[in-house]
Amino acid sequence: MWEIFLKTLPFFGLIGLGWGAGQLRFFPAEATAWLTKFVFYFALSAMLFRFTATLPLEELFDPAFFAAYLTGSFLVWIIGFIVAKARTRPLAEAAMEAHTTMTGNTGFLGVPMLVVLLGPKAAGPVLMVLAADMIVFSTLITLIITYARHGRVAFAPLALGLVKNPMIVSMVAGLAWALLHLPMPGPLDEFTKLLGAAATPGALFAIGASLAGRSAEKVGPALWLSAAKLFLHPLAVAIAALLIFPVEPFAAGVMIAAAALPVAGNVYILAAHFSVAPQRVSSAILFSTAVSILTIPAVIAWVHQ
């Protein structure tokens, strides 16, 4: 456990460095926004393309893996929705809280950190979790909020949003590359490797800098959402992957580690865009990221065992 904690410490050190720079206004909010855009559109996209283009297809498509992750995540989603409705929250807010309980920071934190800590073999399972979160659950929350607001579902803007998401585009492009069995030219391989290497420090620094502008509001609900994300979500996924579906042990471990990640920053972007519970989501991101300094090493140590 101590050894794993020391290995994760540099990752959280980068987050802390970004937070300190943001708190001191040495790295203002505008700079954080531009750094996030660079990571999102360029560095992380290059990393995802390289992973998907060079991984064997069987590591990117495992029906049992998807079934286990979706089952465990949907269970937590339903629990989060029921708890919110029990507090008489309207449909859109209940859906946003449910989304918060099971959407982890897989893109900016999981992909860089878990692949380094668990090895290159972890890339396939992490990408499957990322795809499920972005395609299935981001679509679900958008459909529910649209329906709650307008009484109907608009599929055209949703499809456009998916097409404009650089993470989805980069993974689809890499997948097409792999399906066509195209060789990876040396210059292209070095280019994506060099650009993708900026994703890890850039993403972690941006996470910390973005946390500097957050304040703890709506503490009670935020603590529940953080606890659900850090403890309930990995537990539900573990039960589904280890006891219900025949998921290969290492892939199951990576899935559980990914489920233990803190609440994703893009959940706040959605909440702010739709003006649905942004304070609760922001506080949940703050609390879950701080506590995950201790919980993630514990989960990864368990995965190693």
N, C-alpha and C positions, 0 to 999 in steps of 0.2 A: 504493500500500500504506500509506504513512504517513498519508495523508488518511483512508483507511478506518479505520485504527487509532485516529485521533483521534475519529472519529465513534462508534466502539464504546466508547471510554474512559468516557464518562458512564454507560453501562449497567453496566460492570464497577465503576465508581466507586460506584454505588448498592449493588452487591453487597458491595464492600469496606466501605462505611459500615455496612451491616447486620452484617457480620462483626465489625467493631470494637465496635459496640454490644453484640453478644452476648458477645464476649470480656471486655469490661469489666463485664459483668453489668448494664449500664444497661438492656439489653433482655433479660430472662431468658427461659428456655425456654418458660415458660407464656405470655408475651406473644407469642413467635414463633408458638406454636400457634394463638393467637386471631387474629393477623394473617393467618396462612396460611388459616385458615377463612374470614375475611372476603373475601380475594382469591378463594379457590376457589369459594365459594358465591355471591358477589355481584358483585364487580368484574369478574373474568375472565368470568363467565357473561354479564354484560351486554355485554361487548365481543364475545364469540363470537356472541351472539344478533344483535347489530347487524350484524356482518359477514355472517352467513349470510342474514339477512332482506333485506339490501340488495344482495348480490352477484348477478349473473346466474347462473342455474343451470348453464350450461355451464362456468363457472369452478369449480364445486364437484363436477362429475362428469366426469372424463376417464378412460376405461378404460385408455388407454395409460399415463397417469400412475400410476394405481394399480398396474398390472401391473409397471411399472418399479420403483416403490418396494418393492413386496412381493417382487419377484424379488431385488433387491439386498439387502434386509434379511434375507430368509430365508437367503440364501447366508451372510451374516455370522453369523446365528443358528446355522446348522449348523456352521460353523467353530468358533464358541465352544463349542458342545455337544461336538464331537469333542475339542477341547483339554481340556475339563474331564473327559471320560471317560478320556482318555489319562492323566490324573493320578489315575485311579481314584475320581473323585467319584461319589457316588450319583446316581440319576436326578433327584431334586428339585434338588440343588445344581447339577448340570450344566445343567439347564433354566434355573435362576436366573442362572447366569453367562452363558448364551447370551442371555437376555433383557437382561442388562446391556450386552452388547456393541452392541446396536442400538436401545435405547430412549433417545431424547434428551429434553432438557428443553424440549419444544416448547410446552407450555402456558404455563409461567411465564416462560420466557426467549425462546423462538422467536417466539410470536405478537406480544408487544410489540416486540421488537427488530427482527426481520426486516421487519415491515410498515413501521416507521419508516425503516430503512436502505435497503430496496429499493423502497419505495413501496407505495401501496394495492393495486396489482395483485398484490402478493405474498400478499395475504390468502387468496385461493382455494387456491393450492398449499399454503400452510402449514396451512390447515384440513384439506386432504386428508391430509397427513402425520399430523396430530393424530388424525384419525378412524381411520386405519389402525393407529396405535399403540394407541389405546385399545380399539378394537373387536376387531381381529384378534389382536394380539400379547398384550395383557393377558388376553384370553380364553384364548389358547393356554397361557400360563404357569400360569394358574389351573387349567385342566383337567389339565395334566401333574402339578402338585403334588398336586392332589386324588386323582388316580389313584395316584400314588406312595405317598400316605399311607393311602388306604382301599381301593385295588384296584378302584375304580369311579369313575365320573364323575357328579357331581351338577349337573344343569343349572339347577334351580330357584334355588339361591342365586346362581349366576352371572348368571342373567337379572335377579334382584333387584338385584344389585350394579350392573349396567349401567343399570338404570332409576333408581337412586338417585344416579348420578354426575351432578353438576350441569353438567359440561362437555358430556356427551352430551345431556342434557335441553335445554340452551340451544341447541345446534346443531340438534337435531331440531325444536325450536319455531321457530327462525329459518328452517329449511328449509321447514316447513309454511307459514309466513308468505309465503315467496317463491313457493312452488308455487301458493298461492291468489291471488297477485298483489294482496295487500292493501296499501293505501297506508300509509305510516308517518306517523302523526299527529305534528305538531310537538312537543307536550309529551313524547310517548313517545320520540321521537328525541333530544331534548335530555336526557331522563332517562337513557337508556342511554349516551349519549355522555359525560355527566358522571360517571356511576358507572363506566363502562368506563375512563375516563381514570385512575382510581385503580389500575387493574390493573398498569400498567407499574411505577411506583415501589414500590407495595406488594409485588408479586411479587419484584422484584429485591432489595429490602431483606430480605424473608423468606428468600430463598435464602441471602443472606450470613449472616443471623442463625442459620439452621439449620446452616450449615457450622461455626459457632463451637463447637458442641458435639461435633464429630466429631474423632476421633483417627485417625492413620494406623496401621492394623493390617493384617495379612495383605498386606504390601507387594508381594511378588512377583506374586501373582495379580491384585492391584488395578492394578498397573502395566500388566499385559497387557490387562486389561479396559478400562482408560482408553485405551490405544493403539488397541485394536480399535475403540472408539467414535469416537475423534477422527480416525483415519486410514483404517482398513479400511472402516468403514461408508460414509463419503462416497465412497470410491474405488469400492466395489461398486455403489452407487447411481448414480454417474456413468457407469460402464460400461453399466449397464442402460438408463439414460435417454438416453444419447448414442449408443450403438452398437447396441442391440438393439431398443428400442421407439421409435416415432416421437413422442417427447415434444417439445412446442414448446420452443424454446431457453430462453426466460425462465423458464418453469415448471420446466424441468429444472434451471436454475441455482438456483432457490429450493429445490427438493427437495434438491439437493446441500448447500446451505447449512444446511438443516434437519437433514440427516444428520450434519453436522459439529458439532452442538450437544453439550455434555457430557451425562453420564448424568443421567437425570431423578431428582428427589427421590422421586417416587412408587414407583420401583423399591425404594428402601429401605423404604418403608411396607409394600410387599408382602413383602419379605424379613423384616422384623421381625414382621409379622403371622403369617407361616407359620414363623418361626424357621428360615429357610433362608439360610445364608451372609450374615447381616446385616453382619458386620465387613468382609468383602470388598467388598460393595456400597457401604457407607458410605465406605470408603477410595477406591473408584473414583470416587464422586461428588466427593470432595474433590480428588483428583489431576486428574481430567478438567476440573473447573471452573477450577482454577488455570491449567492449561496452555492452556485454550481462550481465555484473554485474548490469546494470540498466534496461535493457529490459526484462530479464527473470522475475524478481520480478513483473514488471508491468503486464506481460502476466498471471502469476500465480494468481495475485490478481484479474484480470478479470475473470479467470477460476473459482475462488472461488465464485465470485458473480453470 
